[in-house]
Amino acid sequence: MGVVVCNVETVFNIAGAMKGSAVTDRYMTVAGEVANPMVVKVPLGSLVSEVIEFAGGPTIPDFRVIDGGPLMGRVLTDTDRPITKTTSGIIVLPPDHNVVTGKIKDPDKLRRLTRVVCCQCTRCTDLCPRSLLGHQLRPHMLMRSLGKNMEHAEIRKEALLCSECGICEKFACPMMISPREVNAQIKRELAKENVRWQPSGKELKNHPFRELRQVPTSRLMQRLDVARYDTHPELAEREFKPSVVKIALHQHIGAPAVATVTEGDPAKKGDLVGEVPEGALGAKVNASIDGTVLSVASGVVTIKAK
């Protein structure tokens, strides 16, 4: 279409890159069951646990953390995880919250449940944003492909068009199963088989009912049971200073960066700690704080704050 669409922080980082500045921080939202919901500027590699404590700590004794939004985010297995370039926010929720439970279903159990429960009502397809844009994506048919003798049907390729937005799972499906997760599983299988989507070249046309089938944000938030967390917090006034950062060398599409530092090296914010491999597509990785390199292991550069 001759158009590049970027979010505000991407444009901000592009402006910094044009001035020679590396990406060392991330503006992110901390929401849910925390004492002081906020938007905060966080050095990359900061631990989720320290960010939550900076926001006043959890307000419930037992909780789970969503990395990202309630629709497309993932449940972290623990809070000793670093903030990366792709972390837009974290949400602290009770372990039995429907946003959490829907994301930790056993994949095999989900597929078995889909074969039995899916009634082929087509609501997932009717409300699918990609389908409404004119893409050849029919989630209900992908669910049907899990049936006997259809595991390798041609229809499976349509899963490659899925953006995994979660509308089908969290709003459309009356049976409370997950077309989004099924699509994601199929996509992973196709990736292992090196199967790619082959576009027809035809111009996409919006579905005639597209405007009438768009999901209102307020109703979606009510369905997700997250409306009470919609507090629109402002940017934190205090500066967040982590005690340690764990900077992943693979936070991007392409090849992981190669570490350029070793244990004991001094580090200054902005210094190069990971270089793009020769001849590969990737991204450089830079120190996000001043300090000393504690270790370089398992694709992570750990720096202790000065």
C-alpha positions in Angstrom: 0.0 0.0 0.0 3.1 2.3 0.2 2.5 2.9 3.9 4.5 2.0 7.0 2.6 1.9 10.2 4.6 2.4 13.4 3.6 2.9 17.1 4.7 6.0 19.0 7.6 4.3 20.8 9.0 2.9 17.5 9.0 6.3 15.9 10.7 7.7 19.1 13.4 5.0 18.8 13.9 5.7 15.1 14.5 9.3 15.9 17.0 8.3 18.5 18.7 5.9 16.1 19.1 8.8 13.6 21.0 10.6 16.3 23.2 7.6 17.1 21.3 6.5 20.2 20.8 2.8 21.0 17.5 1.4 22.4 18.3 0.9 26.1 14.9 1.5 27.7 11.3 0.6 27.3 8.2 2.5 28.3 5.7 0.0 29.7 2.4 -0.3 31.6 2.2 -2.0 35.0 -1.5 -2.9 35.7 -3.8 -5.2 37.4 -3.4 -6.2 41.1 -0.7 -3.8 42.0 -0.8 -1.0 44.6 0.2 1.8 42.2 -0.6 1.1 38.5 1.7 3.1 36.3 3.5 3.7 33.1 7.2 3.5 33.7 10.5 3.9 31.8 12.4 0.6 32.4 16.0 -0.3 31.4 15.9 -3.3 29.2 16.7 -6.5 31.1 15.1 -5.3 34.4 13.5 -8.1 36.3 9.7 -8.3 36.3 9.8 -8.8 40.1 11.6 -5.5 40.7 9.2 -3.6 38.4 6.2 -5.0 40.3 7.8 -4.0 43.6 8.4 -0.5 42.2 4.7 -0.3 41.4 3.9 -0.8 45.1 4.0 -4.6 45.0 1.1 -7.1 44.4 -2.1 -6.5 46.3 -2.9 -10.3 46.5 -0.8 -13.1 48.0 -1.0 -15.4 45.0 -0.8 -14.1 41.5 0.2 -14.7 37.9 1.8 -12.2 35.5 0.8 -11.6 31.9 3.6 -10.3 29.7 1.7 -8.2 27.2 -2.0 -7.6 26.9 -5.0 -9.7 28.0 -5.6 -11.0 24.5 -2.2 -11.7 23.0 0.0 -11.7 26.1 1.6 -14.8 27.6 1.7 -16.1 31.2 5.1 -16.0 32.7 6.3 -19.0 34.6 8.0 -16.9 37.2 8.8 -13.2 37.8 12.6 -13.7 37.5 12.2 -12.8 33.9 13.7 -9.8 32.1 11.9 -7.0 30.3 12.7 -7.1 26.6 12.3 -4.7 23.7 8.9 -6.3 23.0 7.5 -6.0 26.5 4.7 -3.4 26.2 3.4 -4.1 29.7 2.7 -6.5 32.5 -0.6 -7.4 34.2 -0.8 -8.9 37.6 -3.9 -11.1 38.0 -5.3 -13.8 40.3 -4.3 -17.3 39.2 -7.9 -18.3 38.6 -8.7 -15.2 36.4 -10.2 -16.2 33.0 -7.4 -14.3 31.2 -4.8 -16.5 32.9 -6.6 -19.9 32.8 -7.3 -19.5 29.0 -3.6 -19.2 28.4 -2.3 -22.2 30.3 -4.5 -24.9 28.9 -2.8 -28.2 28.0 -2.3 -28.1 24.2 -3.2 -31.8 23.7 -6.3 -31.5 26.0 -7.4 -28.4 24.1 -7.2 -30.2 20.8 -9.2 -33.2 22.1 -11.8 -30.8 23.6 -12.0 -28.9 20.3 -12.8 -32.2 18.4 -15.7 -32.9 20.8 -17.1 -29.5 21.7 -16.8 -27.3 18.6 -20.3 -26.9 17.1 -19.3 -25.2 13.9 -21.4 -22.1 14.7 -18.9 -20.0 12.6 -19.0 -17.1 15.1 -15.2 -17.2 15.3 -15.0 -16.6 11.5 -17.9 -14.0 11.6 -16.0 -11.8 14.0 -12.4 -12.5 12.9 -10.8 -9.1 12.1 -8.5 -10.7 9.5 -11.5 -12.4 7.8 -13.5 -9.2 7.8 -10.6 -7.5 6.0 -11.0 -10.0 3.2 -8.2 -12.5 4.1 -8.9 -16.2 3.4 -9.0 -17.1 7.1 -11.8 -19.3 8.4 -11.1 -20.3 12.0 -14.1 -22.5 12.2 -12.7 -24.6 9.3 -9.4 -24.8 11.0 -11.2 -26.2 14.1 -12.9 -28.7 11.8 -9.5 -29.7 10.4 -8.7 -31.3 13.7 -11.2 -34.0 12.9 -10.4 -37.5 11.8 -8.5 -37.8 8.5 -8.2 -34.0 8.2 -5.1 -33.4 10.2 -3.1 -32.5 7.1 -5.9 -30.9 5.1 -5.0 -27.9 2.8 -7.2 -25.7 5.0 -4.4 -25.8 7.6 -2.4 -23.2 5.6 -5.0 -20.6 6.4 -3.7 -20.5 10.0 -0.6 -18.7 8.7 -2.9 -15.6 8.2 -3.9 -15.5 11.8 -2.6 -12.6 13.9 -3.6 -14.4 17.1 -5.5 -11.4 18.3 -7.8 -13.6 20.5 -11.2 -12.2 19.5 -12.3 -15.7 18.5 -11.3 -17.1 21.9 -12.2 -14.3 24.3 -15.3 -12.9 22.7 -16.7 -14.9 19.8 -16.7 -18.6 20.9 -19.9 -19.6 22.8 -18.3 -23.0 23.7 -15.4 -21.3 25.5 -12.7 -23.1 23.5 -9.8 -21.5 21.8 -9.5 -21.1 18.0 -6.6 -18.8 18.6 -4.5 -21.4 20.4 -5.5 -24.0 17.8 -4.4 -21.7 15.1 -1.1 -21.0 16.9 -0.4 -24.7 17.2 -1.0 -25.3 13.5 1.2 -22.3 12.7 4.1 -23.9 14.7 3.6 -27.2 12.9 3.6 -25.5 9.5 6.8 -23.6 10.4 8.5 -26.9 11.2 7.4 -28.1 7.8 8.7 -24.9 6.1 5.2 -24.2 4.7 4.6 -20.6 3.7 1.4 -18.8 2.6 1.2 -18.2 -1.1 -0.9 -15.1 -1.8 -3.3 -15.2 -4.7 -2.4 -11.6 -5.8 -6.0 -10.6 -5.8 -7.0 -7.4 -4.2 -8.6 -7.9 -0.7 -12.1 -6.6 -0.2 -13.6 -5.9 3.2 -16.6 -8.0 4.2 -19.8 -6.1 3.7 -20.7 -6.4 7.4 -17.2 -5.5 8.7 -18.3 -2.2 10.3 -21.2 -3.9 12.0 -19.1 -6.8 13.4 -16.3 -4.9 15.0 -16.1 -5.6 18.7 -16.6 -2.7 21.1 -13.6 -2.3 23.4 -15.8 -1.7 26.4 -17.8 -4.9 25.9 -14.5 -6.9 25.3 -13.1 -5.6 28.6 -16.2 -6.6 30.4 -16.1 -10.1 28.9 -12.4 -10.4 29.9 -13.2 -9.1 33.4 -10.5 -6.4 33.2 -12.6 -3.2 33.1 -11.7 -2.5 36.8 -8.0 -2.3 35.9 -8.6 0.3 33.2 -7.3 3.2 35.3 -5.3 5.1 32.6 -2.2 5.6 34.9 0.3 8.4 34.1 4.1 8.1 33.7 5.8 7.4 37.1 7.5 10.5 38.5 10.3 8.5 40.2 13.0 7.0 38.2 13.2 3.2 38.2 16.7 1.9 39.0 17.2 -1.9 38.8 19.8 -3.7 40.9 20.6 -6.0 38.1 19.6 -6.5 34.4 19.5 -9.6 32.3 19.8 -8.5 28.7 18.8 -11.2 26.2 20.9 -11.4 23.1 17.8 -12.5 21.1 15.0 -9.9 21.5 14.2 -9.6 17.8 13.4 -11.3 14.5 16.5 -12.9 13.0 19.7 -14.3 14.4 20.7 -13.8 18.0 23.3 -11.3 18.7 26.8 -12.5 19.6 28.2 -11.3 23.0 31.0 -8.8 22.8 31.7 -8.7 26.6 32.9 -11.2 29.1 32.5 -11.7 32.9 34.1 -8.9 34.9 34.0 -6.3 32.1 32.8 -2.8 33.0 29.6 -1.6 31.2 28.3 1.8 30.6 24.7 2.5 29.4 24.7 2.4 25.6 27.8 0.3 25.3 27.6 -2.6 22.8 27.2 -5.9 24.5 25.9 -8.0 21.5 26.8 -7.7 17.8 24.9 -8.9 14.7 26.6 -12.1 13.3 28.5 -11.6 10.1 26.1 -11.9 7.1 23.0 -12.4 9.2 19.8 -10.4 9.8 19.6 -9.3 13.4 19.9 -6.4 15.8 22.6 -5.1 18.1 22.1 -5.2 21.8 23.4 -2.5 24.2 23.9 -2.2 27.9 20.9 -0.5 29.6 22.7 0.5 32.9 26.1 1.4 34.2 27.7 -1.5 36.0 29.8 -4.7 35.8 29.1 -7.8 33.7 28.3 -10.6 36.1 28.0 -13.3 33.5 27.4 -14.2 29.8 25.5 -17.5 29.6 22.5 -19.1 27.9 22.1 -16.1 25.5 21.9 -13.6 28.4 24.3 -10.8 29.5 23.8 -10.1 33.2 25.0 -6.7 34.5 25.0 -5.7 38.1 24.2 -2.0 38.7 27.1 0.3 39.6 
